[in-house]
Every structure is written in structure tokens, then in C-alpha cells.
Amino acid sequence: MSTITPEAATTTATYRQAIIRALGDELEADPSVFLLGEDVGAAGGPFKMTDGLYERFGAGRVMDTPISEQAIVGAAIGAAVKGLRPVGEIMFADFAGVCFDGIANELAKYRYMTGGQVTLPVTLRLGGGVGAGFGAQHSQNAENWFLNVPGLKLVTPATPADAYGLLRASIQDPDPVLFFEHKHLFNHKGPFPERPAIVPLGVADVVRAGTDVTLVGTQAMRFKAERAAEALADEGISVEVIDPRTIAPFDHATVIDSVQRTGRLIVLQEASPDGSWGASVISRVVQENFEYLDAPPRLHAADDTPVPYAENLETAWMPTVRTIVEAVRATVAY
């Protein structure tokens, strides 16, 4: 587990600022690192996530590409084979479907199929998440698509400090990493240490300690879990909130340790339930640690439909603080 103490958090930053800082620090520290993607250069990225980096490092390190996700992934694979550390930007995580073959059949398998002779230290940054009204084809959380692809690491930062620390860890990793950035969090401001630390992949954050139920959620769901926990505390229900931070590798030990103490587990997911990381977590807990449970574990996920465009329907589609509170009450009362 790793958290930022109030003493270390001497300032604040937005999620966007933290990512720009991490990219700049890696470009500064390692000449083999370069960025590529649609409009990441002089325009500063479609969501301004690379703002100012083109001016600092030039066109040779911050490279605009054609509007082709296949080209971005293919170029990143070739560059990594030749010893570079490319950081590619896929504007919307939904567009990973366009270059799925390159990610799942090339990027993920290259090291295995060369017997470890060649590693691919490629980081792909993907903008995902619900809440901005972008509709069914531009709002998906695509991390579940890649759960059954061995060889990929899946990172889901929620806070500015974690966005910084996990992105630097991802870029330095010798293997391919899919780094999912939640669009609805780009302007989220949070504590940011004067000397931000690199956060290791595969280590969860116990955001809030509790004794009655364990709530596990990533990105926007982490913050809804915190608000629900605060509301439930007034009712005498003590909620432990865990942010996995990475979906693969997943820190099962921290979740199991919590469930052993609370006896109850709810996983929150801003995506449909079937074939998902949340379902996998619950399956493993039931299979390996059934005796710890005092109530059936619950996957509180979005509806099994595409993401609606209309604001009221989009809100109704995903878990809310109110529905999380209701799920916790029902689990505790079982």
C-alpha cells in the first residue's frame, strides 16, 4: 500500500498537470523516450494533455501522427524493437478497437515469441471514462477488453499524484503498459507533493480504513466510494475504500486482507458487469477465501447497455453515490 501523507502534499495540481509533468520529467530523464499521437505536438493534444512539451523538446521527441491508431501502435512497436521507449496517445480509449490486433497480437506477445530476446517498453495512453457526454463510441472504459490478453499491464490512476507516479513507472517498465486516463478527471485537482514519487505498478491504495465493508473502485468510482463512505459513517457503518490503481497486475493481497477484517466486499465498476475486472476480483475472493465472507460479495456495475448520450440517461446508467450507499446498506444488513 502507498499513500501520500498530508505532510508530503505541499501543493495541489490537476490530473492534466500531473500527466504533463510526468511526461516532461521522463523526456528530460531518458533520451530514448518520445511521444507520438494525433495532435500531440504544437496543438498540445486534443485534450491538452501534452501542452507545452512540443515547445520544450521539439518535433523529434513530440511527434504528430496521421489520424491512424494502427500507425501509432505500429510505429511504437517498431521503435521499441530498435531500443526506444515510445509513449503513444490513443485519443479515445474506444479507438483501441481500431488497433486491437497490434495491441493484442503484436505488442503483448512480442517478448514471449522472441523468447525474451526483445522487450517492448511501450506505453499507450488512452482517454476513457464516462461523464462528459461523449456518447456510446467515445465514453467507454476499455480496460476490460484487454483482461484476457497476457503480456499487457493495465493502469487506472485516479488522483493527480497517482497519475504522475504511475505514468513514470509505466514508461520505465520494460513491458507494454496501457495507461487509461479518465476524461472526467482531467480537471480534478488534488494534493501533489513538491517532489512527487514514482508509484509502483501492482500496489493498491487503502484510501480509507473501515471495519464493516470493503469498497473497491478505480478512477471516478474511487471518489464516489469515498463520498458514500462519508455518508454511511453518519449511520454508524464503517467503510474501507480501496483503489487498486492497476488492474493488471492486481493487488489481490490488499483486497483479501481487507475482506478478512470486514467480511464483506463490494466492487464498483463504471462498465458493464460481465467479463470484467470486477467480476474477476469477486470470483477469486469466492474461490480462494470464501470463509472470510459474512455476506455475498456484490459487483455494483453499470447497466449492460452502451453508454447513453443524454446527460440524465448517462447518469442513470452508472453507479452513483446514492446507489452505492444503498448497496452497502443491503450488504451490511444481510
C-alpha positions in Angstrom: 0.0 0.0 0.0 1.1 3.5 -0.7 -0.4 6.8 0.2 0.7 10.5 0.1 0.8 11.9 3.6 -0.6 15.4 4.3 3.0 16.5 5.2 4.3 15.5 1.8 1.4 17.0 -0.2 2.6 20.6 -0.1 0.7 21.9 -3.1 -2.1 20.9 -5.5 -2.3 20.0 -9.2 -4.8 18.9 -11.7 -4.8 15.4 -13.2 -3.9 17.0 -16.5 -1.0 19.0 -15.0 0.3 15.8 -13.3 0.4 13.9 -16.5 2.1 16.7 -18.4 4.7 16.9 -15.5 5.3 13.1 -15.7 5.8 13.2 -19.4 8.2 16.1 -19.2 10.2 14.5 -16.5 10.6 11.3 -18.4 11.5 13.1 -21.6 14.1 15.0 -19.6 15.5 12.0 -17.8 15.7 9.5 -20.7 16.6 10.4 -24.3 15.1 7.2 -25.6 11.6 8.4 -24.6 9.5 10.1 -27.2 5.8 10.9 -27.6 3.6 10.2 -30.7 -0.1 10.7 -31.4 -2.7 12.8 -33.1 -2.1 16.5 -32.5 0.2 15.9 -29.5 2.7 18.3 -30.9 2.1 22.1 -31.4 -1.6 21.7 -30.6 -0.7 20.2 -27.2 -3.0 17.2 -27.7 -6.8 17.0 -28.3 -7.4 17.3 -24.5 -4.3 19.5 -23.9 -2.6 16.5 -22.2 0.8 17.3 -23.8 0.6 21.1 -23.6 4.0 22.8 -23.8 6.0 19.7 -24.4 6.5 20.3 -28.1 8.0 23.7 -27.3 10.3 22.2 -24.7 11.5 19.1 -26.6 10.9 19.7 -30.3 9.3 17.7 -33.1 11.9 14.9 -32.8 10.6 14.0 -29.4 6.9 15.0 -29.6 5.7 13.7 -32.9 2.3 14.3 -34.6 1.0 11.3 -36.5 -1.7 10.8 -39.1 -5.3 10.1 -37.8 -4.5 6.3 -37.7 -4.4 4.3 -34.5 -2.8 1.5 -36.4 0.0 3.8 -37.4 0.6 4.9 -33.8 0.7 1.4 -32.4 2.7 0.0 -35.3 5.3 2.8 -35.2 5.6 2.4 -31.4 6.2 -1.3 -31.8 8.9 -0.8 -34.4 10.6 2.0 -32.4 10.6 -0.2 -29.2 12.2 -3.1 -31.1 15.0 -0.7 -32.0 15.6 0.3 -28.4 13.4 3.4 -27.9 10.7 4.0 -25.3 7.7 5.3 -27.2 4.7 6.8 -25.4 1.7 6.7 -27.8 -1.6 8.5 -27.3 -4.8 7.0 -28.3 -7.2 10.0 -28.2 -10.2 7.9 -27.1 -9.8 4.5 -25.4 -12.7 3.4 -27.6 -10.4 3.7 -30.6 -8.3 0.8 -29.2 -10.7 -1.4 -31.1 -9.3 0.1 -34.4 -5.8 -1.1 -33.5 -6.7 -4.1 -31.3 -4.7 -6.6 -33.4 -1.5 -4.5 -33.0 -2.0 -4.3 -29.2 -3.3 -7.9 -28.5 -1.3 -9.9 -31.1 1.9 -7.9 -31.5 2.6 -5.6 -28.6 1.5 -8.1 -25.9 3.2 -11.2 -27.4 6.5 -9.9 -28.9 8.6 -10.6 -25.8 7.1 -14.1 -25.4 7.5 -15.1 -29.1 11.1 -13.9 -29.2 12.0 -16.0 -26.1 12.7 -12.8 -24.2 15.3 -11.6 -26.7 13.3 -8.4 -27.4 11.3 -6.4 -25.0 8.7 -3.7 -25.9 8.7 -0.9 -23.4 5.7 0.8 -25.0 3.3 2.9 -23.0 -0.1 3.7 -24.7 -2.1 6.5 -23.0 -5.8 6.1 -23.6 -8.6 8.6 -22.7 -11.6 6.7 -21.3 -14.4 7.2 -18.9 -18.0 8.3 -18.6 -19.4 11.6 -17.5 -18.6 14.1 -20.3 -21.5 13.3 -22.6 -19.4 12.0 -25.5 -21.9 9.2 -26.3 -21.6 5.4 -26.8 -18.5 5.4 -29.0 -16.4 7.9 -27.1 -17.2 7.1 -23.4 -16.2 3.5 -22.8 -13.9 2.1 -20.1 -11.9 -0.1 -22.4 -9.6 -1.8 -19.8 -11.9 -4.8 -19.6 -11.3 -5.5 -23.3 -7.7 -6.4 -22.5 -8.1 -8.5 -19.4 -7.7 -11.8 -21.3 -4.5 -10.7 -23.1 -1.5 -11.9 -21.2 1.6 -9.6 -21.6 -0.2 -6.3 -21.0 -0.2 -4.2 -17.9 -3.4 -2.1 -17.3 -3.1 1.1 -15.2 -6.0 3.2 -14.0 -4.9 6.2 -12.0 -7.5 8.3 -10.1 -5.6 11.1 -8.3 -3.0 13.6 -9.7 -0.3 12.2 -7.6 -1.0 8.7 -8.8 -1.3 9.8 -12.4 2.2 11.2 -12.1 3.8 8.3 -10.2 2.1 5.5 -12.2 2.8 7.1 -15.6 6.5 7.4 -14.8 6.5 3.8 -13.6 4.7 2.7 -16.8 7.2 4.5 -19.1 10.1 3.0 -17.2 8.6 -0.5 -17.3 10.3 -3.0 -19.7 6.9 -4.4 -20.9 3.9 -2.8 -22.6 1.5 -0.8 -20.5 -1.9 0.5 -21.3 -2.4 3.7 -19.2 -6.0 4.7 -19.0 -6.7 8.3 -18.3 -10.3 9.2 -17.1 -11.6 12.1 -19.2 -13.9 13.3 -16.4 -10.9 13.6 -14.1 -8.7 15.8 -16.3 -9.6 18.9 -14.4 -9.8 17.2 -11.0 -7.5 18.9 -8.5 -5.8 17.1 -5.6 -2.7 17.0 -3.3 0.5 16.9 -5.2 3.9 16.6 -3.4 6.7 19.0 -4.0 8.8 16.0 -5.0 6.3 13.6 -6.5 7.2 9.9 -6.2 7.1 7.1 -8.7 4.3 4.7 -7.7 5.0 1.0 -8.4 2.6 -0.9 -10.6 0.5 -3.5 -8.8 0.2 -1.8 -5.4 -3.2 -0.8 -4.2 -4.0 2.3 -2.1 -6.1 1.9 1.0 -7.8 5.3 0.7 -10.0 5.0 3.8 -9.8 2.4 6.7 -13.0 0.7 7.8 -14.3 -2.3 9.6 -17.8 -3.2 8.2 -17.4 -3.5 4.4 -14.7 -3.3 1.7 -15.4 -1.0 -1.3 -13.1 -1.4 -4.2 -13.2 1.1 -7.1 -10.9 2.7 -9.6 -10.8 6.3 -11.0 -14.1 8.1 -10.7 -15.6 5.2 -8.7 -12.9 5.8 -6.1 -14.2 9.3 -5.4 -17.9 8.1 -5.3 -16.9 5.4 -2.9 -15.3 8.0 -0.6 -18.4 10.2 -0.6 -20.6 7.1 0.0 -18.3 6.1 2.9 -18.6 9.6 4.4 -22.4 9.4 4.2 -22.6 6.0 5.7 -20.3 6.9 8.6 -23.2 9.1 9.9 -25.2 5.9 10.1 -22.5 4.0 12.0 -21.4 2.0 9.1 -17.6 1.9 8.7 -16.4 1.5 5.1 -12.9 0.6 3.9 -12.2 2.1 0.5 -9.5 0.6 -1.8 -8.2 1.9 -5.1 -6.4 -0.9 -7.0 -4.7 1.7 -9.2 -3.6 -1.1 -11.6 -6.0 -3.7 -13.0 -3.1 -5.9 -14.2 -1.2 -6.7 -12.2 -3.9 -6.6 -9.5 -3.1 -6.3 -5.8 -5.3 -9.2 -4.6 -3.4 -9.4 -1.3 -4.5 -5.9 -0.1 -8.2 -6.7 -1.0 -8.1 -10.1 0.7 -6.5 -8.6 3.8 -9.4 -6.1 3.9 -12.1 -8.6 3.3 -10.7 -10.8 6.1 -11.3 -7.9 8.5 -14.6 -6.6 7.2 -16.3 -9.8 6.0 -18.0 -8.0 3.1 -17.0 -7.0 -0.4 -18.5 -4.6 -3.0 -16.6 -3.8 -6.2 -17.6 -0.7 -8.1 -17.3 -0.5 -11.8 -18.0 2.1 -14.4 -18.6 -0.5 -17.1 -20.9 -3.5 -17.8 -20.5 -6.4 -15.4 -19.8 -9.5 -17.5 -16.2 -10.4 -18.4 -14.8 -7.6 -16.3 -12.1 -7.0 -13.8 -14.7 -6.5 -11.0 -16.2 -9.9 -11.8 -12.7 -11.4 -11.7 -11.9 -10.0 -8.3 -15.1 -11.3 -6.8 -14.6 -14.7 -8.5 -11.1 -15.0 -6.9 -12.3 -14.0 -3.5 -15.1 -16.6 -3.5 -12.8 -19.3 -4.9 -9.9 -18.8 -2.6 -11.2 -17.0 0.5 -14.9 -17.9 0.8 -14.6 -18.5 4.5 -13.9 -14.8 5.1 -17.3 -13.6 3.7 -20.2 -12.9 6.0 -22.4 -11.8 3.1 -22.5 -12.5 -0.7 -20.0 -10.2 -2.5 -21.6 -7.7 -4.8 -20.5 -6.3 -8.2 -22.1 -2.9 -8.4 -21.6 -2.1 -12.1 -23.1 0.0 -14.9 -26.1 -1.3 -16.9 -25.4 -3.8 -19.6 -26.0 -1.4 -22.5 -23.9 1.1 -24.5 -23.2 4.4 -22.7 -26.1 6.7 -23.3 -25.6 10.2 -24.7 -28.3 12.1 -22.9 -27.0 13.5 -19.6 -29.8 12.2 -17.5 -29.5 8.7 -19.0 -25.7 8.7 -18.7 -26.1 9.5 -15.0 -28.7 6.8 -14.5 -26.5 4.3 -16.4 -23.6 4.2 -14.0 -23.3 3.7 -10.2 -23.9 6.9 -8.2 -23.2 7.8 -4.6 -26.9 7.1 -3.8 -26.9 3.6 -5.3 -23.6 2.8 -3.7 -24.9 3.7 -0.3 -28.0 1.5 -0.9 -25.7 -1.4 -2.0 -23.7 -1.1 1.2 -26.7 -0.9 3.4 -28.1 -4.1 1.8 -24.8 -5.9 2.1 -24.3 -5.0 5.8 -27.9 -5.9 6.6 -27.6 -9.4 5.0 
